[in-house]
């Protein structure tokens, strides 16, 4: 079965995302675009994921618990889990530098609930890389039944290829930009399962490219199995 998806969407908790990117607005926009599976994957943060899951249940949009982790090498990794408890266990196992955010420079970092109300502000700068190496993220995620996918590998900024020179063989899937070339996709498709995401920081970019994924069913377990190459 094929489903429309976008697994890389930033909420207002990410400093570089629009403040209009609340969990309610994200899921509503995804629903309006016909998306059936999405993930709110903020920079080094998970605080708005529960609200997105709650809204997703109301609007029949499957929301996958996720985070875009920035490693000590400044590599971006999309980390996806079967439930929020597993995501939180993974996230709580990682240390982050204690650097304060400057909202005038980087933007605000808002916690927002399922009623579209701001419940708090993250003071730590979420754009600072975590204190964990890329080589250790995959094994840690697997302890919590998660899957790690190198993000936007076709881009220079924070892409694993630009930093390491290649995608290590221990990954089973990679993320490509929704507008990457067919040639690039074909090359990566020889070795990896592929996902194409918007990396949206604005509501209007959600679902950009409108890609389909072929799964056994619309479930998080089916998605994770696909990304594991099963």
PyMOL CGO cylinders between C-alpha atoms (Angstrom):
from pymol import cmd
from pymol.cgo import CYLINDER

trace = [
    CYLINDER, 0.00, 0.00, 0.00, 1.25, 3.47, -0.82, 0.3, 1, 1, 1, 1, 1, 1,
    CYLINDER, 1.25, 3.47, -0.82, 0.97, 6.47, 1.47, 0.3, 1, 1, 1, 1, 1, 1,
    CYLINDER, 0.97, 6.47, 1.47, 1.77, 10.17, 1.15, 0.3, 1, 1, 1, 1, 1, 1,
    CYLINDER, 1.77, 10.17, 1.15, 4.28, 11.18, 3.79, 0.3, 1, 1, 1, 1, 1, 1,
    CYLINDER, 4.28, 11.18, 3.79, 6.69, 13.82, 5.08, 0.3, 1, 1, 1, 1, 1, 1,
    CYLINDER, 6.69, 13.82, 5.08, 8.97, 12.71, 7.92, 0.3, 1, 1, 1, 1, 1, 1,
    CYLINDER, 8.97, 12.71, 7.92, 10.98, 15.90, 8.39, 0.3, 1, 1, 1, 1, 1, 1,
    CYLINDER, 10.98, 15.90, 8.39, 8.90, 18.82, 9.64, 0.3, 1, 1, 1, 1, 1, 1,
    CYLINDER, 8.90, 18.82, 9.64, 10.08, 21.41, 12.16, 0.3, 1, 1, 1, 1, 1, 1,
    CYLINDER, 10.08, 21.41, 12.16, 7.79, 23.00, 14.70, 0.3, 1, 1, 1, 1, 1, 1,
    CYLINDER, 7.79, 23.00, 14.70, 8.11, 26.38, 16.42, 0.3, 1, 1, 1, 1, 1, 1,
    CYLINDER, 8.11, 26.38, 16.42, 10.40, 24.68, 18.93, 0.3, 1, 1, 1, 1, 1, 1,
    CYLINDER, 10.40, 24.68, 18.93, 13.16, 24.72, 16.32, 0.3, 1, 1, 1, 1, 1, 1,
    CYLINDER, 13.16, 24.72, 16.32, 14.64, 28.23, 16.37, 0.3, 1, 1, 1, 1, 1, 1,
    CYLINDER, 14.64, 28.23, 16.37, 14.85, 28.43, 12.59, 0.3, 1, 1, 1, 1, 1, 1,
    CYLINDER, 14.85, 28.43, 12.59, 11.19, 27.47, 12.06, 0.3, 1, 1, 1, 1, 1, 1,
    CYLINDER, 11.19, 27.47, 12.06, 8.29, 29.87, 11.78, 0.3, 1, 1, 1, 1, 1, 1,
    CYLINDER, 8.29, 29.87, 11.78, 6.34, 30.48, 14.98, 0.3, 1, 1, 1, 1, 1, 1,
    CYLINDER, 6.34, 30.48, 14.98, 3.20, 29.55, 13.02, 0.3, 1, 1, 1, 1, 1, 1,
    CYLINDER, 3.20, 29.55, 13.02, 4.49, 25.97, 12.92, 0.3, 1, 1, 1, 1, 1, 1,
    CYLINDER, 4.49, 25.97, 12.92, 2.47, 24.84, 15.91, 0.3, 1, 1, 1, 1, 1, 1,
    CYLINDER, 2.47, 24.84, 15.91, 1.55, 21.16, 16.29, 0.3, 1, 1, 1, 1, 1, 1,
    CYLINDER, 1.55, 21.16, 16.29, -2.07, 22.02, 15.42, 0.3, 1, 1, 1, 1, 1, 1,
    CYLINDER, -2.07, 22.02, 15.42, -1.11, 23.97, 12.30, 0.3, 1, 1, 1, 1, 1, 1,
    CYLINDER, -1.11, 23.97, 12.30, 1.39, 21.37, 11.15, 0.3, 1, 1, 1, 1, 1, 1,
    CYLINDER, 1.39, 21.37, 11.15, -1.01, 18.45, 11.37, 0.3, 1, 1, 1, 1, 1, 1,
    CYLINDER, -1.01, 18.45, 11.37, -3.88, 20.46, 9.91, 0.3, 1, 1, 1, 1, 1, 1,
    CYLINDER, -3.88, 20.46, 9.91, -1.71, 21.51, 6.99, 0.3, 1, 1, 1, 1, 1, 1,
    CYLINDER, -1.71, 21.51, 6.99, -0.52, 17.94, 6.48, 0.3, 1, 1, 1, 1, 1, 1,
    CYLINDER, -0.52, 17.94, 6.48, -4.11, 16.73, 6.48, 0.3, 1, 1, 1, 1, 1, 1,
    CYLINDER, -4.11, 16.73, 6.48, -5.11, 19.40, 3.96, 0.3, 1, 1, 1, 1, 1, 1,
    CYLINDER, -5.11, 19.40, 3.96, -2.24, 18.29, 1.73, 0.3, 1, 1, 1, 1, 1, 1,
    CYLINDER, -2.24, 18.29, 1.73, -3.44, 14.70, 1.88, 0.3, 1, 1, 1, 1, 1, 1,
    CYLINDER, -3.44, 14.70, 1.88, -0.45, 13.47, 3.88, 0.3, 1, 1, 1, 1, 1, 1,
    CYLINDER, -0.45, 13.47, 3.88, -1.09, 10.25, 5.78, 0.3, 1, 1, 1, 1, 1, 1,
    CYLINDER, -1.09, 10.25, 5.78, 2.19, 9.84, 7.68, 0.3, 1, 1, 1, 1, 1, 1,
    CYLINDER, 2.19, 9.84, 7.68, 4.31, 12.67, 9.09, 0.3, 1, 1, 1, 1, 1, 1,
    CYLINDER, 4.31, 12.67, 9.09, 6.95, 13.31, 11.73, 0.3, 1, 1, 1, 1, 1, 1,
    CYLINDER, 6.95, 13.31, 11.73, 7.61, 16.46, 13.74, 0.3, 1, 1, 1, 1, 1, 1,
    CYLINDER, 7.61, 16.46, 13.74, 11.40, 16.27, 13.94, 0.3, 1, 1, 1, 1, 1, 1,
    CYLINDER, 11.40, 16.27, 13.94, 12.79, 19.32, 15.69, 0.3, 1, 1, 1, 1, 1, 1,
    CYLINDER, 12.79, 19.32, 15.69, 16.46, 20.19, 16.09, 0.3, 1, 1, 1, 1, 1, 1,
    CYLINDER, 16.46, 20.19, 16.09, 17.72, 18.38, 19.19, 0.3, 1, 1, 1, 1, 1, 1,
    CYLINDER, 17.72, 18.38, 19.19, 14.28, 18.62, 20.85, 0.3, 1, 1, 1, 1, 1, 1,
    CYLINDER, 14.28, 18.62, 20.85, 11.16, 16.52, 21.33, 0.3, 1, 1, 1, 1, 1, 1,
    CYLINDER, 11.16, 16.52, 21.33, 8.89, 18.76, 23.41, 0.3, 1, 1, 1, 1, 1, 1,
    CYLINDER, 8.89, 18.76, 23.41, 6.22, 19.35, 20.76, 0.3, 1, 1, 1, 1, 1, 1,
    CYLINDER, 6.22, 19.35, 20.76, 5.94, 15.74, 19.63, 0.3, 1, 1, 1, 1, 1, 1,
    CYLINDER, 5.94, 15.74, 19.63, 3.22, 14.64, 22.12, 0.3, 1, 1, 1, 1, 1, 1,
    CYLINDER, 3.22, 14.64, 22.12, 0.92, 17.48, 21.06, 0.3, 1, 1, 1, 1, 1, 1,
    CYLINDER, 0.92, 17.48, 21.06, 1.44, 16.61, 17.39, 0.3, 1, 1, 1, 1, 1, 1,
    CYLINDER, 1.44, 16.61, 17.39, 0.60, 12.95, 18.10, 0.3, 1, 1, 1, 1, 1, 1,
    CYLINDER, 0.60, 12.95, 18.10, -2.58, 14.01, 19.91, 0.3, 1, 1, 1, 1, 1, 1,
    CYLINDER, -2.58, 14.01, 19.91, -3.70, 16.26, 17.06, 0.3, 1, 1, 1, 1, 1, 1,
    CYLINDER, -3.70, 16.26, 17.06, -2.77, 13.58, 14.55, 0.3, 1, 1, 1, 1, 1, 1,
    CYLINDER, -2.77, 13.58, 14.55, -5.08, 11.10, 16.25, 0.3, 1, 1, 1, 1, 1, 1,
    CYLINDER, -5.08, 11.10, 16.25, -7.92, 13.61, 15.97, 0.3, 1, 1, 1, 1, 1, 1,
    CYLINDER, -7.92, 13.61, 15.97, -7.28, 14.35, 12.28, 0.3, 1, 1, 1, 1, 1, 1,
    CYLINDER, -7.28, 14.35, 12.28, -6.35, 10.80, 11.21, 0.3, 1, 1, 1, 1, 1, 1,
    CYLINDER, -6.35, 10.80, 11.21, -2.74, 11.66, 10.42, 0.3, 1, 1, 1, 1, 1, 1,
    CYLINDER, -2.74, 11.66, 10.42, -0.16, 9.16, 11.67, 0.3, 1, 1, 1, 1, 1, 1,
    CYLINDER, -0.16, 9.16, 11.67, 2.53, 11.12, 13.55, 0.3, 1, 1, 1, 1, 1, 1,
    CYLINDER, 2.53, 11.12, 13.55, 5.81, 9.25, 14.04, 0.3, 1, 1, 1, 1, 1, 1,
    CYLINDER, 5.81, 9.25, 14.04, 7.81, 10.19, 17.18, 0.3, 1, 1, 1, 1, 1, 1,
    CYLINDER, 7.81, 10.19, 17.18, 11.06, 11.68, 15.91, 0.3, 1, 1, 1, 1, 1, 1,
    CYLINDER, 11.06, 11.68, 15.91, 13.93, 14.09, 16.40, 0.3, 1, 1, 1, 1, 1, 1,
    CYLINDER, 13.93, 14.09, 16.40, 16.55, 15.54, 14.10, 0.3, 1, 1, 1, 1, 1, 1,
    CYLINDER, 16.55, 15.54, 14.10, 19.72, 15.03, 16.11, 0.3, 1, 1, 1, 1, 1, 1,
    CYLINDER, 19.72, 15.03, 16.11, 22.79, 17.12, 15.40, 0.3, 1, 1, 1, 1, 1, 1,
    CYLINDER, 22.79, 17.12, 15.40, 25.88, 15.14, 16.40, 0.3, 1, 1, 1, 1, 1, 1,
    CYLINDER, 25.88, 15.14, 16.40, 29.18, 16.35, 17.78, 0.3, 1, 1, 1, 1, 1, 1,
    CYLINDER, 29.18, 16.35, 17.78, 30.45, 16.37, 14.18, 0.3, 1, 1, 1, 1, 1, 1,
    CYLINDER, 30.45, 16.37, 14.18, 27.47, 18.60, 13.17, 0.3, 1, 1, 1, 1, 1, 1,
    CYLINDER, 27.47, 18.60, 13.17, 25.90, 15.78, 11.18, 0.3, 1, 1, 1, 1, 1, 1,
    CYLINDER, 25.90, 15.78, 11.18, 22.10, 15.76, 11.06, 0.3, 1, 1, 1, 1, 1, 1,
    CYLINDER, 22.10, 15.76, 11.06, 20.46, 12.39, 11.73, 0.3, 1, 1, 1, 1, 1, 1,
    CYLINDER, 20.46, 12.39, 11.73, 16.73, 11.73, 11.56, 0.3, 1, 1, 1, 1, 1, 1,
    CYLINDER, 16.73, 11.73, 11.56, 15.85, 9.41, 14.45, 0.3, 1, 1, 1, 1, 1, 1,
    CYLINDER, 15.85, 9.41, 14.45, 12.42, 7.72, 14.46, 0.3, 1, 1, 1, 1, 1, 1,
    CYLINDER, 12.42, 7.72, 14.46, 10.75, 5.58, 17.13, 0.3, 1, 1, 1, 1, 1, 1,
    CYLINDER, 10.75, 5.58, 17.13, 7.70, 3.38, 17.62, 0.3, 1, 1, 1, 1, 1, 1,
    CYLINDER, 7.70, 3.38, 17.62, 6.29, 5.49, 20.48, 0.3, 1, 1, 1, 1, 1, 1,
    CYLINDER, 6.29, 5.49, 20.48, 7.03, 8.64, 22.40, 0.3, 1, 1, 1, 1, 1, 1,
    CYLINDER, 7.03, 8.64, 22.40, 8.30, 6.76, 25.45, 0.3, 1, 1, 1, 1, 1, 1,
    CYLINDER, 8.30, 6.76, 25.45, 11.06, 5.19, 23.36, 0.3, 1, 1, 1, 1, 1, 1,
    CYLINDER, 11.06, 5.19, 23.36, 11.92, 8.54, 21.79, 0.3, 1, 1, 1, 1, 1, 1,
    CYLINDER, 11.92, 8.54, 21.79, 12.13, 10.14, 25.24, 0.3, 1, 1, 1, 1, 1, 1,
    CYLINDER, 12.13, 10.14, 25.24, 14.32, 7.33, 26.58, 0.3, 1, 1, 1, 1, 1, 1,
    CYLINDER, 14.32, 7.33, 26.58, 16.71, 7.82, 23.67, 0.3, 1, 1, 1, 1, 1, 1,
    CYLINDER, 16.71, 7.82, 23.67, 16.67, 11.61, 24.00, 0.3, 1, 1, 1, 1, 1, 1,
    CYLINDER, 16.67, 11.61, 24.00, 17.20, 11.58, 27.76, 0.3, 1, 1, 1, 1, 1, 1,
    CYLINDER, 17.20, 11.58, 27.76, 20.31, 9.41, 27.26, 0.3, 1, 1, 1, 1, 1, 1,
    CYLINDER, 20.31, 9.41, 27.26, 22.05, 12.18, 25.29, 0.3, 1, 1, 1, 1, 1, 1,
    CYLINDER, 22.05, 12.18, 25.29, 23.93, 15.14, 26.75, 0.3, 1, 1, 1, 1, 1, 1,
    CYLINDER, 23.93, 15.14, 26.75, 23.78, 18.59, 25.18, 0.3, 1, 1, 1, 1, 1, 1,
    CYLINDER, 23.78, 18.59, 25.18, 25.99, 21.65, 25.65, 0.3, 1, 1, 1, 1, 1, 1,
    CYLINDER, 25.99, 21.65, 25.65, 24.62, 24.23, 28.05, 0.3, 1, 1, 1, 1, 1, 1,
    CYLINDER, 24.62, 24.23, 28.05, 24.54, 27.17, 25.64, 0.3, 1, 1, 1, 1, 1, 1,
    CYLINDER, 24.54, 27.17, 25.64, 21.80, 29.75, 25.99, 0.3, 1, 1, 1, 1, 1, 1,
    CYLINDER, 21.80, 29.75, 25.99, 19.73, 30.71, 22.98, 0.3, 1, 1, 1, 1, 1, 1,
    CYLINDER, 19.73, 30.71, 22.98, 19.72, 34.29, 21.74, 0.3, 1, 1, 1, 1, 1, 1,
    CYLINDER, 19.72, 34.29, 21.74, 16.22, 34.68, 20.27, 0.3, 1, 1, 1, 1, 1, 1,
    CYLINDER, 16.22, 34.68, 20.27, 17.19, 37.94, 18.54, 0.3, 1, 1, 1, 1, 1, 1,
    CYLINDER, 17.19, 37.94, 18.54, 19.79, 36.02, 16.55, 0.3, 1, 1, 1, 1, 1, 1,
    CYLINDER, 19.79, 36.02, 16.55, 18.42, 32.50, 16.20, 0.3, 1, 1, 1, 1, 1, 1,
    CYLINDER, 18.42, 32.50, 16.20, 14.69, 32.88, 16.89, 0.3, 1, 1, 1, 1, 1, 1,
    CYLINDER, 14.69, 32.88, 16.89, 12.39, 31.79, 19.69, 0.3, 1, 1, 1, 1, 1, 1,
    CYLINDER, 12.39, 31.79, 19.69, 12.01, 28.16, 20.76, 0.3, 1, 1, 1, 1, 1, 1,
    CYLINDER, 12.01, 28.16, 20.76, 8.39, 27.61, 21.83, 0.3, 1, 1, 1, 1, 1, 1,
    CYLINDER, 8.39, 27.61, 21.83, 6.75, 24.66, 23.54, 0.3, 1, 1, 1, 1, 1, 1,
    CYLINDER, 6.75, 24.66, 23.54, 3.16, 24.54, 22.27, 0.3, 1, 1, 1, 1, 1, 1,
    CYLINDER, 3.16, 24.54, 22.27, 0.34, 22.22, 23.33, 0.3, 1, 1, 1, 1, 1, 1,
    CYLINDER, 0.34, 22.22, 23.33, -2.50, 20.60, 21.40, 0.3, 1, 1, 1, 1, 1, 1,
    CYLINDER, -2.50, 20.60, 21.40, -4.73, 23.61, 22.14, 0.3, 1, 1, 1, 1, 1, 1,
    CYLINDER, -4.73, 23.61, 22.14, -2.29, 25.85, 20.26, 0.3, 1, 1, 1, 1, 1, 1,
    CYLINDER, -2.29, 25.85, 20.26, -1.16, 27.53, 23.48, 0.3, 1, 1, 1, 1, 1, 1,
    CYLINDER, -1.16, 27.53, 23.48, 2.46, 28.40, 24.25, 0.3, 1, 1, 1, 1, 1, 1,
    CYLINDER, 2.46, 28.40, 24.25, 3.37, 26.51, 27.42, 0.3, 1, 1, 1, 1, 1, 1,
    CYLINDER, 3.37, 26.51, 27.42, 7.03, 27.47, 27.71, 0.3, 1, 1, 1, 1, 1, 1,
    CYLINDER, 7.03, 27.47, 27.71, 10.25, 28.55, 26.05, 0.3, 1, 1, 1, 1, 1, 1,
    CYLINDER, 10.25, 28.55, 26.05, 13.35, 26.40, 25.63, 0.3, 1, 1, 1, 1, 1, 1,
    CYLINDER, 13.35, 26.40, 25.63, 16.30, 28.48, 26.84, 0.3, 1, 1, 1, 1, 1, 1,
    CYLINDER, 16.30, 28.48, 26.84, 19.05, 26.12, 25.65, 0.3, 1, 1, 1, 1, 1, 1,
    CYLINDER, 19.05, 26.12, 25.65, 20.25, 26.78, 22.10, 0.3, 1, 1, 1, 1, 1, 1,
    CYLINDER, 20.25, 26.78, 22.10, 18.92, 23.86, 20.09, 0.3, 1, 1, 1, 1, 1, 1,
    CYLINDER, 18.92, 23.86, 20.09, 21.21, 24.54, 17.14, 0.3, 1, 1, 1, 1, 1, 1,
    CYLINDER, 21.21, 24.54, 17.14, 24.25, 23.45, 19.17, 0.3, 1, 1, 1, 1, 1, 1,
    CYLINDER, 24.25, 23.45, 19.17, 25.38, 19.90, 18.42, 0.3, 1, 1, 1, 1, 1, 1,
    CYLINDER, 25.38, 19.90, 18.42, 24.77, 17.13, 20.94, 0.3, 1, 1, 1, 1, 1, 1,
    CYLINDER, 24.77, 17.13, 20.94, 27.65, 15.67, 22.92, 0.3, 1, 1, 1, 1, 1, 1,
    CYLINDER, 27.65, 15.67, 22.92, 27.50, 12.35, 21.11, 0.3, 1, 1, 1, 1, 1, 1,
    CYLINDER, 27.50, 12.35, 21.11, 29.40, 11.10, 18.09, 0.3, 1, 1, 1, 1, 1, 1,
    CYLINDER, 29.40, 11.10, 18.09, 27.68, 9.99, 14.91, 0.3, 1, 1, 1, 1, 1, 1,
    CYLINDER, 27.68, 9.99, 14.91, 29.18, 6.53, 15.39, 0.3, 1, 1, 1, 1, 1, 1,
    CYLINDER, 29.18, 6.53, 15.39, 27.31, 6.07, 18.68, 0.3, 1, 1, 1, 1, 1, 1,
    CYLINDER, 27.31, 6.07, 18.68, 23.84, 7.29, 17.70, 0.3, 1, 1, 1, 1, 1, 1,
    CYLINDER, 23.84, 7.29, 17.70, 22.67, 4.24, 15.77, 0.3, 1, 1, 1, 1, 1, 1,
    CYLINDER, 22.67, 4.24, 15.77, 23.43, 1.73, 18.54, 0.3, 1, 1, 1, 1, 1, 1,
    CYLINDER, 23.43, 1.73, 18.54, 21.81, 3.98, 21.14, 0.3, 1, 1, 1, 1, 1, 1,
    CYLINDER, 21.81, 3.98, 21.14, 18.66, 4.36, 19.04, 0.3, 1, 1, 1, 1, 1, 1,
    CYLINDER, 18.66, 4.36, 19.04, 18.46, 0.62, 18.54, 0.3, 1, 1, 1, 1, 1, 1,
    CYLINDER, 18.46, 0.62, 18.54, 18.40, 0.11, 22.33, 0.3, 1, 1, 1, 1, 1, 1,
    CYLINDER, 18.40, 0.11, 22.33, 15.09, 1.95, 22.21, 0.3, 1, 1, 1, 1, 1, 1,
    CYLINDER, 15.09, 1.95, 22.21, 13.84, 0.15, 19.05, 0.3, 1, 1, 1, 1, 1, 1,
    CYLINDER, 13.84, 0.15, 19.05, 14.50, 3.21, 16.91, 0.3, 1, 1, 1, 1, 1, 1,
    CYLINDER, 14.50, 3.21, 16.91, 15.88, 3.74, 13.43, 0.3, 1, 1, 1, 1, 1, 1,
    CYLINDER, 15.88, 3.74, 13.43, 18.47, 6.33, 12.40, 0.3, 1, 1, 1, 1, 1, 1,
    CYLINDER, 18.47, 6.33, 12.40, 18.43, 7.81, 8.90, 0.3, 1, 1, 1, 1, 1, 1,
    CYLINDER, 18.43, 7.81, 8.90, 21.13, 10.27, 7.78, 0.3, 1, 1, 1, 1, 1, 1,
    CYLINDER, 21.13, 10.27, 7.78, 19.27, 13.46, 6.89, 0.3, 1, 1, 1, 1, 1, 1,
    CYLINDER, 19.27, 13.46, 6.89, 19.39, 15.32, 3.55, 0.3, 1, 1, 1, 1, 1, 1,
    CYLINDER, 19.39, 15.32, 3.55, 22.50, 13.47, 2.40, 0.3, 1, 1, 1, 1, 1, 1,
    CYLINDER, 22.50, 13.47, 2.40, 22.36, 15.25, -0.96, 0.3, 1, 1, 1, 1, 1, 1,
    CYLINDER, 22.36, 15.25, -0.96, 22.97, 18.64, 0.67, 0.3, 1, 1, 1, 1, 1, 1,
    CYLINDER, 22.97, 18.64, 0.67, 26.26, 20.10, 1.86, 0.3, 1, 1, 1, 1, 1, 1,
    CYLINDER, 26.26, 20.10, 1.86, 24.95, 21.74, 5.03, 0.3, 1, 1, 1, 1, 1, 1,
    CYLINDER, 24.95, 21.74, 5.03, 25.13, 19.22, 7.90, 0.3, 1, 1, 1, 1, 1, 1,
    CYLINDER, 25.13, 19.22, 7.90, 24.97, 16.28, 5.49, 0.3, 1, 1, 1, 1, 1, 1,
    CYLINDER, 24.97, 16.28, 5.49, 26.87, 13.13, 6.41, 0.3, 1, 1, 1, 1, 1, 1,
    CYLINDER, 26.87, 13.13, 6.41, 28.45, 12.86, 2.95, 0.3, 1, 1, 1, 1, 1, 1,
    CYLINDER, 28.45, 12.86, 2.95, 29.74, 16.42, 3.03, 0.3, 1, 1, 1, 1, 1, 1,
    CYLINDER, 29.74, 16.42, 3.03, 31.32, 15.83, 6.45, 0.3, 1, 1, 1, 1, 1, 1,
    CYLINDER, 31.32, 15.83, 6.45, 32.47, 12.19, 6.32, 0.3, 1, 1, 1, 1, 1, 1,
    CYLINDER, 32.47, 12.19, 6.32, 32.79, 11.74, 2.56, 0.3, 1, 1, 1, 1, 1, 1,
    CYLINDER, 32.79, 11.74, 2.56, 30.27, 8.90, 2.30, 0.3, 1, 1, 1, 1, 1, 1,
    CYLINDER, 30.27, 8.90, 2.30, 27.36, 7.24, 4.06, 0.3, 1, 1, 1, 1, 1, 1,
    CYLINDER, 27.36, 7.24, 4.06, 28.70, 4.47, 6.33, 0.3, 1, 1, 1, 1, 1, 1,
    CYLINDER, 28.70, 4.47, 6.33, 27.57, 0.97, 5.39, 0.3, 1, 1, 1, 1, 1, 1,
    CYLINDER, 27.57, 0.97, 5.39, 25.86, 0.37, 8.73, 0.3, 1, 1, 1, 1, 1, 1,
    CYLINDER, 25.86, 0.37, 8.73, 22.92, 2.55, 7.70, 0.3, 1, 1, 1, 1, 1, 1,
    CYLINDER, 22.92, 2.55, 7.70, 20.04, 0.93, 5.84, 0.3, 1, 1, 1, 1, 1, 1,
    CYLINDER, 20.04, 0.93, 5.84, 18.21, 4.07, 4.68, 0.3, 1, 1, 1, 1, 1, 1,
    CYLINDER, 18.21, 4.07, 4.68, 18.99, 7.67, 3.81, 0.3, 1, 1, 1, 1, 1, 1,
    CYLINDER, 18.99, 7.67, 3.81, 16.92, 10.81, 3.45, 0.3, 1, 1, 1, 1, 1, 1,
    CYLINDER, 16.92, 10.81, 3.45, 17.08, 12.87, 0.29, 0.3, 1, 1, 1, 1, 1, 1,
    CYLINDER, 17.08, 12.87, 0.29, 15.66, 16.31, -0.34, 0.3, 1, 1, 1, 1, 1, 1,
    CYLINDER, 15.66, 16.31, -0.34, 12.23, 16.21, -1.96, 0.3, 1, 1, 1, 1, 1, 1,
    CYLINDER, 12.23, 16.21, -1.96, 13.61, 18.02, -5.02, 0.3, 1, 1, 1, 1, 1, 1,
    CYLINDER, 13.61, 18.02, -5.02, 16.79, 16.00, -5.49, 0.3, 1, 1, 1, 1, 1, 1,
    CYLINDER, 16.79, 16.00, -5.49, 17.61, 14.80, -8.99, 0.3, 1, 1, 1, 1, 1, 1,
    CYLINDER, 17.61, 14.80, -8.99, 16.51, 11.41, -10.32, 0.3, 1, 1, 1, 1, 1, 1,
    CYLINDER, 16.51, 11.41, -10.32, 20.15, 10.57, -10.97, 0.3, 1, 1, 1, 1, 1, 1,
    CYLINDER, 20.15, 10.57, -10.97, 21.08, 11.20, -7.33, 0.3, 1, 1, 1, 1, 1, 1,
    CYLINDER, 21.08, 11.20, -7.33, 18.13, 9.17, -6.09, 0.3, 1, 1, 1, 1, 1, 1,
    CYLINDER, 18.13, 9.17, -6.09, 18.98, 6.28, -8.40, 0.3, 1, 1, 1, 1, 1, 1,
    CYLINDER, 18.98, 6.28, -8.40, 22.58, 6.22, -7.17, 0.3, 1, 1, 1, 1, 1, 1,
    CYLINDER, 22.58, 6.22, -7.17, 21.64, 6.13, -3.47, 0.3, 1, 1, 1, 1, 1, 1,
    CYLINDER, 21.64, 6.13, -3.47, 18.87, 3.65, -4.20, 0.3, 1, 1, 1, 1, 1, 1,
    CYLINDER, 18.87, 3.65, -4.20, 21.45, 1.04, -5.18, 0.3, 1, 1, 1, 1, 1, 1,
    CYLINDER, 21.45, 1.04, -5.18, 22.50, 0.64, -1.52, 0.3, 1, 1, 1, 1, 1, 1,
    CYLINDER, 22.50, 0.64, -1.52, 19.83, 2.19, 0.69, 0.3, 1, 1, 1, 1, 1, 1,
    CYLINDER, 19.83, 2.19, 0.69, 16.13, 2.47, 1.28, 0.3, 1, 1, 1, 1, 1, 1,
    CYLINDER, 16.13, 2.47, 1.28, 15.13, 6.03, 0.39, 0.3, 1, 1, 1, 1, 1, 1,
    CYLINDER, 15.13, 6.03, 0.39, 12.84, 8.63, 1.89, 0.3, 1, 1, 1, 1, 1, 1,
    CYLINDER, 12.84, 8.63, 1.89, 12.26, 12.09, 0.43, 0.3, 1, 1, 1, 1, 1, 1,
    CYLINDER, 12.26, 12.09, 0.43, 11.26, 14.83, 2.87, 0.3, 1, 1, 1, 1, 1, 1,
    CYLINDER, 11.26, 14.83, 2.87, 10.59, 18.55, 2.85, 0.3, 1, 1, 1, 1, 1, 1,
    CYLINDER, 10.59, 18.55, 2.85, 12.73, 19.52, 5.89, 0.3, 1, 1, 1, 1, 1, 1,
    CYLINDER, 12.73, 19.52, 5.89, 9.98, 22.10, 6.28, 0.3, 1, 1, 1, 1, 1, 1,
    CYLINDER, 9.98, 22.10, 6.28, 10.50, 25.14, 8.49, 0.3, 1, 1, 1, 1, 1, 1,
    CYLINDER, 10.50, 25.14, 8.49, 7.34, 26.83, 7.18, 0.3, 1, 1, 1, 1, 1, 1,
    CYLINDER, 7.34, 26.83, 7.18, 3.78, 25.62, 6.82, 0.3, 1, 1, 1, 1, 1, 1,
    CYLINDER, 3.78, 25.62, 6.82, 3.75, 26.18, 3.08, 0.3, 1, 1, 1, 1, 1, 1,
    CYLINDER, 3.75, 26.18, 3.08, 6.62, 23.72, 2.54, 0.3, 1, 1, 1, 1, 1, 1,
    CYLINDER, 6.62, 23.72, 2.54, 4.97, 20.80, 4.35, 0.3, 1, 1, 1, 1, 1, 1,
    CYLINDER, 4.97, 20.80, 4.35, 4.52, 17.94, 1.90, 0.3, 1, 1, 1, 1, 1, 1,
    CYLINDER, 4.52, 17.94, 1.90, 6.73, 19.60, -0.69, 0.3, 1, 1, 1, 1, 1, 1,
    CYLINDER, 6.73, 19.60, -0.69, 7.23, 17.13, -3.52, 0.3, 1, 1, 1, 1, 1, 1,
    CYLINDER, 7.23, 17.13, -3.52, 4.33, 14.92, -2.31, 0.3, 1, 1, 1, 1, 1, 1,
    CYLINDER, 4.33, 14.92, -2.31, 6.16, 11.60, -2.20, 0.3, 1, 1, 1, 1, 1, 1,
    CYLINDER, 6.16, 11.60, -2.20, 4.64, 8.14, -1.74, 0.3, 1, 1, 1, 1, 1, 1,
    CYLINDER, 4.64, 8.14, -1.74, 6.05, 5.32, 0.37, 0.3, 1, 1, 1, 1, 1, 1,
    CYLINDER, 6.05, 5.32, 0.37, 5.14, 1.66, -0.14, 0.3, 1, 1, 1, 1, 1, 1,
    CYLINDER, 5.14, 1.66, -0.14, 4.40, -0.06, 3.19, 0.3, 1, 1, 1, 1, 1, 1,
    CYLINDER, 4.40, -0.06, 3.19, 2.55, -3.21, 4.24, 0.3, 1, 1, 1, 1, 1, 1,
    CYLINDER, 2.55, -3.21, 4.24, 0.16, -1.01, 6.23, 0.3, 1, 1, 1, 1, 1, 1,
    CYLINDER, 0.16, -1.01, 6.23, -0.10, 2.51, 7.62, 0.3, 1, 1, 1, 1, 1, 1,
    CYLINDER, -0.10, 2.51, 7.62, 1.66, 1.96, 10.92, 0.3, 1, 1, 1, 1, 1, 1,
    CYLINDER, 1.66, 1.96, 10.92, 4.83, 3.08, 12.63, 0.3, 1, 1, 1, 1, 1, 1,
    CYLINDER, 4.83, 3.08, 12.63, 6.11, -0.49, 12.85, 0.3, 1, 1, 1, 1, 1, 1,
    CYLINDER, 6.11, -0.49, 12.85, 5.66, -0.95, 9.10, 0.3, 1, 1, 1, 1, 1, 1,
    CYLINDER, 5.66, -0.95, 9.10, 7.56, 2.26, 8.46, 0.3, 1, 1, 1, 1, 1, 1,
    CYLINDER, 7.56, 2.26, 8.46, 10.43, 1.34, 10.78, 0.3, 1, 1, 1, 1, 1, 1,
    CYLINDER, 10.43, 1.34, 10.78, 10.64, -2.13, 9.22, 0.3, 1, 1, 1, 1, 1, 1,
    CYLINDER, 10.64, -2.13, 9.22, 10.91, -0.54, 5.78, 0.3, 1, 1, 1, 1, 1, 1,
    CYLINDER, 10.91, -0.54, 5.78, 13.68, 1.79, 6.94, 0.3, 1, 1, 1, 1, 1, 1,
    CYLINDER, 13.68, 1.79, 6.94, 15.53, -1.17, 8.47, 0.3, 1, 1, 1, 1, 1, 1,
    CYLINDER, 15.53, -1.17, 8.47, 15.49, -2.85, 5.06, 0.3, 1, 1, 1, 1, 1, 1,
    CYLINDER, 15.49, -2.85, 5.06, 13.22, -5.65, 6.22, 0.3, 1, 1, 1, 1, 1, 1,
]
cmd.load_cgo(trace, "trace")
